[in-house]
């Protein structure tokens, strides 16, 4: 199929782009900056500038049958009198809906949107499912929810098929954010205060997420559906760090600090959300993707971590 991919130079896109090419898809990448990433063929790149409500996607969308929209604003700089939600909306809502409308206008058949498990919530007391009432807690997740709502409205109005995928924390070689920092800490032998964190979290390896996205590009039953992504198993933060260490042939140095103490320190230093993500529960039920798409994660979490360690 002829695919237009955004975010191809990002963490997920760097793995998705070559896999789509390997599967025989024609891929054009709409990128926000000039210059050719080393792993993307220059002929596949269209420079679209910044992403907002005024972005012109016409050149990138020529002959496209499917759009896979990975590009998003994931972080903003906090400051006095600063509204992060408004900043997220510029790219994640206005930019997304502008792209979707132009895609529909040019005859794109399907729009695959990579959202966030944060639309379901920040912590689960039972595994999240696609039928849960959305409960986003953070501005980024709120913007993703608003984009989802707008996309389905465009789909209803134009007939373009919408597919939404909500991944939890994505891991793999070169993973950004908390996961990358934890991996570097284990690799360096720094003591970590998470030996008493016995939570349950669902992660998704980059290989598994790419597999699900590729499935959703073509599977007829994916049309107008929301799917939660995951490895199909849960793991505690302490076990995750131990497995990281084993994969790196380095023993993870974990200190048994009580979780309430970690939470108290997090509150004091303004890192409450970070501590919650490390210590809280977030489980994801992927049975819908299994049932509707016949999809199975290619790798277990342990296999994914081992592969990540080999590439680190």
N, C-alpha and C positions, 0 to 999 in steps of 0.2 A: 504494500500500500504506500501511498504518498503521504508522508507524515511531516508536519511542521512542529518542531520541538523548541520550546523555550527553556531557558535555564540549563542549556547543554554544557556550559562551562562550570556548573556547580557540582557539589558532591554527588548528588544522584545522577545528574545529567551526564557526568563523565563516564559512568558505568552504563547508563541507558543507551546513549548514542551508539557505541560500538555494537551493543547487543542487537539493536534494531537493524543496523546494517548487516550484521551476521545473519539475521532472520530473513533478509532479502527485501526489507523496506527501503524505499527512497526517502532520505531524511534531509530536510532543510532546517537549519538552526537559526532562529531569530535571536540575536545577541544584543545586549544593551551597551556594549562597548566595542571600540575598534580594536584591531589586532586579532591575529589568528591563534587560538589555543592550540598547543602542539598536538593534541589528540583529535582534532577536528579538521577534516579536509577543507581547505579554503573555499572550494567550489560549493560546499554545503552551507556556507555562512551568509546571512543577510544582516547587516547592521541596522538595528531598529531604534537605536538611541535609548532614551529613558522610557520607562513604562509608566503610563498614567492614562488619563481619560482622552488625551489628544494624540496618542501614538498612532502612526500610520503603519498598518501591518500589510498593506496591499502586496508589496514585493515578496514578503515572506510567505504569504498565503496563496500565491499563484499555483493552481492545480492541486492544492492540498485536499486530501480526503479526510484526514484525521489531524486534530491538534492535540498535542500533549503539553499541558501547561504546568511546568515546574517552577518557573521564575516567580519569586516572591520576595518581599521584604520581611526578613525574620527578626531584625534587631533595629532598635532606634536608641538614640542617646537621650537619656533622661535629663531633665533640667527644670529649673523653676519656671512655672507658668507654661509648661510644655505638655501638649496633649498627644501621647503616643498613639492613641487609637486613630486620631485624624491622620497622622503620618502613615500608619499601616494601611489605612483605607485608600490612600492615593495610588499605591501599587496593587495591593491585594484585592481591593474591591473595584475601584474605578478602572484601574488598568486591566484587570481580568475581564470585566464585563464589556469594556470597549473591544478587547480582542475577540471575545465570544460573539459579539454582535457583528463585527466585521467578518468573522469566520462564517457565520450563518449567511451573511449577505453574499459571500463569494461561493457558497455551495458546499462548504465543509459538512460532511455527514455526521461526524462524531467529535465531541470535545471531551478529552480526558483531563480531569482537574485533580492535581495532587493537593489535598487539603491537609488536615491535621487531626490527630486523635484528640487534641485539645478542644475540638468542637463538642465532643462528648463530655469533657470535664477534665480536671487536673488530677483527680484521685478517684479510684473505683472501690466500692465495697462489694461488688460482684462484677464479673467480666462485662465490659462494655459490649453492646451490640448496636447494629444499625438502627434498631427501632427505639432506642433510648431517646428521651427528650433532650435536645441539645442543651448543654449547660457550660458554655465556655467561661473561663474565669479570667483569662488574660487578654489584653488588647489584641495580640496577634491572633489568638484563636477566635475572638469575636469577629475580626475582619475576615477570617476564613469562612466562618458560618455565614456572614452576610454575602460573601461571594457565592457560596453554594446556593443560597436562596435566589439570588439574582440569576444564576446560571440556569436553574430549573425553570424560571419564568421565561427566559429567552428560549429555552428548549421547547416549552409549551407553545410559545407564540410562533416559532419558526419551523419546528419539526426537526431541528438538529438534535441528535442524541447526546445526552449528557451522562458522563460516568464520573463519579467522585470516589477517590481513594483517600482514606484517612490513615496514615501511618503513625505509629508511636515512634519512640526514639530509634533512629536508623544508625546502625553501626557498620563499620567496615574500614578498610585501610584509608587513612586520610579523613576520618570522620571529624567534623568540627564540634565545637561546643563542649559540654560536660564530658561526653564520652571520650573525646580525644584527650582532654586534660587528665582523666582518670587513667587512660592507657599510658600516657607519658609518665604519670606518677608511679604506676606499678613498674614500668620499665626501668625507672631510675632508682627504685628501691626506697622511695620516700614512705615513711609510716603513714597509714591512713586510718582515721578514727571510725571505721565502718564495720568492725568485726562483730558488732551486736545488731546489725541491720538485717533482720530476717523477713523482709517484706516479699511481695510477689509482684513482679513486673513482666510485662510482655514487651519484647524488643522485636525489631525486624532487621535482619541482615540485608545489606545492599543487594546481594544476589537474589534474595527472596522478593524484595520489593520490585526490582527490575523485572523479574519473572511475572509478577502479578500485573504490572503495568502493561507488559507486552501482551498478556492474555486479554486484558481489557480493551486493547486496541482493536482486536479482531472478533472476539467472541460475541455472537449475536445476542446472547442473554444478558450481556453487560449493559445494554442500552437502558439509560434512565434509571440507573441503580447507584446506590452508595455501598461501598465495600470497606470494611476495616481490614487493615493489613497486620501481619504479625508472623512470627516464626511457628506459631501453633503450640508453644510451651511457655511456661513462666519460670523466672529465675529471681533469686534474691540478689540484692546489691553485693552482699558479702561473698556469695558463691560466684557471682559474675567476676569480681575482682580476683578470686582464687583461680578461676578458669583462665582469666587473662594472664595471670602469672605463670600458670602451667604451660600455656601456649607459647609464652615468651621464654620458657625455661628460667623463670625468675620467680621465687617465692614471694607472693604478695604479703607485705608486712601490715597486718590489720590489728588495730588496737580495739579492745572491746569497750568502747565508750557508749554508755546508755543513750538510746535514741532521744529521750526527753532532754538530756543535756545538749545533744547536738542541735535540737530544735530551739532550745533557749539561746544558745550561742548564735544560731542563725538569725533569730529575731533581734539580738543585740547589735549585730554587725550589718543588718540590712540585707541578709541573704536568705530570708525565710523561704522564698520560692525555690531556690537552689537546693536547700536542705530537704524540702518537701519532695522534690523530684528524685532525690537520691534515696530517701528513707520511706517514702509513701508507697502505697499499692496502686498499680495501674495495670489491670488485666484486660485483655482484648480477646473476644470470641470471634474466630475467623471462620466459623462453620458456614456462614452464608457464601463466602467465596468458594469454599469447598463444594457446597451443594449446587450452587447456581452455575459456577464456571468449571467444576470438576478440577479445580486447582489445588495443588499441594505444594507447600514450600519445598524447594529443592534441597535445602540444607537445614540441618538442625542448628540450634544456637551454638552448641559446642563445635560443630563443623565450621560454622560461620566465623566463630572466634579464632579457631585454629588457622583458617585461611587468612583472616585479617592479620594475625601475628606473623605469618610468613611474608606478607607484603609490607609490614610496618617498617 
